[in-house]
Amino acid sequence: MQNIKRIILMMAALYTLSGCRKYLEIDQPKDQITSEAVFDNATNTLAAVNGLYTYALKPANFLTYQGDFLMGINADEFTYGLDNYDGFMNNSIPAANNDLENIWTIFYQVIYQANGIIEKVPGSPVSDSLKAIYISEAKIFRAFCHLYLTSYFGDVPLIKTTDVTVTARMARTPKATVLEAIATDLREAEAVLPVGSVRNGRFNKWMATALLARVYLYQQQWANAEAKASVLINSSDFTLEPDLNKVFLRGSKEAIWQINTAGGAYDNYTIFAGINVPTANSSLLTMSQMRPELYNAFETGDARLTTWVGTATLSGTTFNYDYKYKATSTPTSSAAIEDYMLLRLAEQYLIRAEARAQQENLQGAVDDINAIRARAGLTGIGVTTKNDVLLAIEQERRVELFGEGYGHRWIDLVRTGRVNAVMTAEKPDTWKSTSELLPIPATELANNPALTPNPSNY
């Protein structure tokens, strides 16, 4: 995918966007194909789909590194030396914050382009089977972006059209409705896409299945979440990597979806390592540092602490940092190439554990917890009460998935109703209960009178 020439943000060409700025408006690039040519042959149709991948997964944006950093400091995982991100770190994000605006904009831009493919591919001169695949890929992107929007902001506009006369004045949709629309998109994509073993290319069935397991968990559809996670856990295509050093490498058997880092300014290594891993030229002020609360959450003997957490001293200050991604330049050996991880098997074990616990299958839940603990070199836990098992799952998600998933920790605390208790204890000087949802960006409120603010806007 990354070897394909960067082509287009083609969907904006389908409609003329004029007048005042719409909240889903997309800037048109200089290399954009005209609307008449976008879907008139098989080559251009494929280029349009590839353009969606290229835009959404370009190296330096929220979808490839900023999300984990911003939502990690918004939660209780990381801090940052300079004051650039104090709004996130102190849970007092101004509604006019540029990073907040970018979170909203990037997801809706990708949704807009995905909708254009869903609308226009049926009229293109390609086979019906290819049409179904292209549309399914676009539906995964649409579902993926809506999922994070509703996780961060709560009720958000559910956008399923490219008609800006509709989208520019769209009110917020109830979160439950958004989640059901997401599940529908993923079910339809899962039914069409082929099984695939390539983890950093185009979408395949397994990526839809993994996201669907997560969505069912968020919907509290426990049996469905367990069933989808079990499909992946029982598949011969995936296994927990026994060596923690290999989990984030290209070709990891644990990976369900990775973003290929080949090509460009950051060739075969992640930008994320650049803000975490100190080099000879690093300054303490520009490093992401692990909060003591997260560091102290690891048990003695946990191999994740020694493998995925680094320690350094800069300007006389010793600190810990996220060391899951280790390379800060192109590796000399192809065996050391890291690709950015978006979905992996360990999450599926923890999804299934939580779903089982909620269905009173405590032994099954503990078995899944212990599979993760065993890989980390820890002894297993025993079956206790349901509440204790759920807290054990929260703990394992914290130390297994830190710095991943555009804020797994933050989303987990919010969806389980634990955010106020945890954040009050860990950020007593800055936390406010109204910060549970991110503020709606000020620009969006100004441009769309149908939008209403969140409590954190005030």
N, C-alpha and C positions, 0 to 999 in steps of 0.2 A: 504494500500500500504506500509506504513512504518513498518508494522509488518512482512512483507516478508523479509526474510534474504537477506542482501545485496549480490547480486549475481555476477554481471559481468559487464564488459564493453565489451560485446560480439562481437561487430562488428569488432573490430580490429583483431579478430581471423579469419575473413573471407579471409583476404589477408595478405600475408607476406610483412611487411614493412621493407625494408633494405636500406643500403646505407646512404646517408646524410639525415638529418631530413627534412621531408616534412611538409609544413605548416598546413596540416590537420592530421598529424600523431597523433595517440592515444597511450599512454603508456598502455601496457598490464598488467592487474592485476594478482596477484598470484592465485586468485580463479576463473580464467576465464575458461569457458567450451570450450573444443576443437571445432574447426570449424565443424568437422564431426557430433558432437552431438547437435549443437545449435538448429537445426530445425527438428530433426528426429522424434520427437513425440510431443504430445500436451502439456505435462508438460514442456519440455524444450522450446517450442515456447512461452508459456505464461511467462516463466522465462526470456526469452530474452526481451519481451515487458516490464515486470516489472523492469528489469534491466535498461532500458532506463529511466523510471520514477525515479528510485532510484538514478541514476547517475545525471540526470539533476536537481533534486530537493533536493540533499543532503543538510544538514543543513547549512554548512558554505561555501557558494560560491556566485558568482554574482547573481544567479537566486533566492536567498532567502534573501539576505540583502545587499550585497555590491553594487549592481546596484543603489539602491535608495540613498545610502550614497554618492557614487562617483559622480553620475550625479547631485545630489542635490548641492554638493559643486562646481561642474563644472558650474552650473547655478547660480542663485541668491537666493538660499534657505538657505544654511548652510555654516558654517565655521568649521575649525578644529584647535585645539591648536598647536599641533606639526607640524613640517614641512614635514611630510611623504607624504602629499597629496597636497603640494603647486602647483604642476604642474596642477592639476585639478582646484584648487581654483583660480589660477591666469590665467587659460586658456592658459597655456604655457607648455603643456604636452610633455616631451621629447619622441621621437619615440622609444627609448630604455626602456621606463618605464615599469616595470613589471606588474602593474595593467592594463595598456593599452593592453599589450600582452595577459593578462588573459581574458580580455573582448572578444577579437577576438577569442582566443583559445576555451573558454568554449562554445561559440555559435556554432562554427564549429565542435567541438567534438560531441555535441548533434545532429547536422545535419547529421554528418557522421553515427552515430548509427541509427538515424531515417531512413536514406537511406538504410542501411543494412536490416532493417525490411521490408521496402517497396519492396526491391528486392527479399528477401529470403522467406518471409511468403507465397507467392503463391505456393511454392513447399512443404510446410509442410503438414502433415497429419491431419489437423483440418478442421472443416466444413467451407463451403464457407462463411457463415454468420460471423463466428469468424475471418476468414481471412480479410474480409472487415472491421471489427471493428479494428483489430490490425493495419492494414494499415492506416486507418483513424486517429487513435491516433498518429501514427508516422508522418503523414502529418501535424497535428496540431503542433507538436513539430518543424518540419522543417519550417513551416510557421512562427511560433512565433520567432524562432531564426533569420531567414532571415529578419524579420521585424525590429528587433532591430539593426542588423548589418547595414542595409541600412539607418536607422534613424540616426545612429551615424557617419557612414563613407561615406555615399552617395552611389556611385556606388561600388558594392562589387561583388565578384565571386558568381554566382548562382550555387550552388552545388546540383546536383540531382543524383549523382552516388557515389559508394564507390571505384571506380577505381582510385587509387592514381597516376597512370600514366597520368590520365586526370586532377585530381584535383590539383596536385602539380604544374601544369603549367597553371592554369586557370587564364585568364585575368578578369578584372573587368567588370561586366555586368551593363548596364544603370539602374539607379534606377527605372525608370518607368517599365522596363521589370521585375525587381525583384518583384516589388509590384504586377504586374499582375500574376506572378507565385504564389505568396503568396495567392492572392485572389482565384486562381484556386484550390490550395490545400485545402483552408478553405471551399470553396463551395462543393468540393467533400466529405470532411469529414462531413460537416453539413448534406448532403443528406443521409449519412449512419448511423451516430451515433444516438442512442436513446435519447429521452428526459430524463433528470435525475434531481433529486432533491438533490442528494448528492454533496456537494460543494467542498469537499476536498478529493475526491477519483479520479477515472479514468475520463478521458475526456468524456463529453457528448455533445449532440447537442448544448446546450445553450452556451457552451464555444466557440465553433466554430462560432456561430452567433455573439457573443459579439466581438470577434476578427475581424470578417468580417465587422461589423459596423465601427470599428476603421480604418481598412484598406481602406474601401470606403471613409471615411472622408479624409484620407491622400491622396487618389487619386483624391480628389475633385469630386467624383461621389455622388453628394449631395442627389439625390433622393434615390439611393441605400442605402446610409448611414442612411437616415431617416427611410427607410422601415425596415432595420435590427434592428435598435435601438427600433423601435416601437414594434417589435415582443416581445422583452424582457420587455419593459415597460408595455405592455398590458398583459403579462403573469401573471397568478395567482401564479406562483412559486416564484415571486420576488416582493418586495416592499421596499420603502425607510424606514429604521429603524427610528421610531420617536425619539428614545433615542440615541443621539450621542455616549454615552458610550457603546452601544451594537453593533455598526457597525462592529467592528473588532473581535468580539467574535466568537467562533466556533458555527456554525449553524445560523449565521446572515442571516436574510431573504433578506438582500441586496446583499449578496455574490453570485457571479456567479462562481468564481473559487478561492479557498483558498488552501494553502499548509498546510497539517496536521502537527502539531508540536509535536505529541506524540512520545515518545521514544527518546533514545539517550541522549547526554550530556545536551541538552536543551529541557527538557521534558515538553511539553505543554506550552511553552512560546517562544517568538521570540528572536533571536540574535539581531535583529534590536533595540529592547528596550535597550539592553546592551550598545550600543554606544550613546544612546540618553538620557536615564533616569539616573540621578545621584543616587548613593547609598552612604552608609557610607564610602566606600573606594575609592570614585571617585576622580579623579584629573581633574582640569579645563583643563589641556593640552590634556587630552585624551577623551574629550567630544565633540560630535557634537553639535554646537550651532546654533540657528536660526539667520539668518541675520536680522538686523533691518528693511531692506526693506520689507521682508516678514511679519514680525510682524506688521509693520505699515500699511500693506495692508488690515488688518482686520478692518471692520467697528465697531463702538461702538455698543455694544449689540449683536455682533455675537457670538452665543453659541459655534461655532467651536474654537474661541479663548480661551474661558474658559475651554473647554473640551479637546481639542486636542493640546493645547500649555501649556507647564509647565514652571515654573519659579523657579530658585534655586540660591543660593549664595555659591560659593566655593572660598576659598582664598581671600575673600573680594570682589569678583567680582560677580555681579548679572547678570544672563543671562537667555535667553529663549531657550526652546528645544522642539523638536517634541515629543508629548505625545500621539500620536494615539495608540501606543502599550505601555501598562503600566507595564506589569509584567516583572520583572528581575529575577525571580525564579519561580519554579513550584507552581502554585496557590493551596491553600488548598481547594478551592471549585471548582468543575467542571464547575460551572456557570461562572467562571472568566477566563476560558481557552481562549487564543487568538490564532488564526491561521493566517498565513501570507496571506494577501489579494493581489491577482493579478488582478482580474476583479470584479467590483461591479456596481450596478445599477445606482449610481449617475453619473458615467461617461457616461452611455448611455443617460441619460437626457441631458447632456451637448453636446454629439455628435449630438443628434437630434436637439438641439437648434441651433447649428452652421449650420447644414445642412439646417434647415428651414430658417434661416436668409439669407443664400447664395441663396436660392430660392425665396427671397423676402416675405416669410411668416413671417413677423416680429412679429405679434401677437402670432403665434404659438411658435416662438423662445422665446419670453418674458414669455409665459406661462411655458415653461420648465425651464427657469432660475428661475422663481418665485417658482416653486416646490422645488428647491434646497434651495433657500433663506428662504422659509417658515420653512423648517425643521431646519434651523439654527437660527430661531427666528427673522428673519429680515423682514421688510415690502417689498412688491414687487416693482419692477421698472415699469415704463410705457413705452409705445412704442415710440421710437424716430427715429433717422435715422438708416439706415443699419449699418453704420460704428460705431455708438455709441452702437448698440446692439452687434456687434462683439467684441467690447472692453469690454462690460459688461460680455460676455461669457469668454473672456480671464481672467478677474478678478475672476469670479466664479471658473474657472478651477484652478486658482492659489491658492485660499484659501480653496478649497474643496479637491483637489488632491495633495497637497504638500506632498513631501516625499514618493510618490507612483509611480508605473508604470515604475520603472527604469529611472526616469527622465521625467515625464509628462511635467513639466515646460520647461525643455530644448528642448524637442522634439517639443512642441507647439511653442516656440519662433522661432525655425528654420523653421518649416513647414509653418508658417504664414508670414515669411519674417520680423519678428519683432526683431530678435535676436540682430542685430547690434545696433539698436536704444536703446533698453532696456539695453543691457550690457554696452554700452558706457556710459550711464547715471549712472549705478549702480556700474561699475568697471572701472572708467575712467583711473586709473593708470596702469591697466594691460591688459585691453581688446584690442584685435586686430581683425579686420574684417576677417582675415584669419583663425580665430579659430572656425568658424562656423561648420566645420567638424573636427572630431578627426583625428589625424595623423595616417597613416597606420603604424603598428608596424614595427620597424626596422628589426627584425628577419624575418618577412614575406617578406619584400622587398628583403632581402638578399637571401632568399631561393627560391623565385619565381620571376624570371626575367620578367615575364609577368605582374606583378603588377606595378602600377604607384603610386607615392606619392600624397598626398593631399597638398594644400597650407600650411597647418599647420605643415607639415613635415620640412619646411624650417625655 
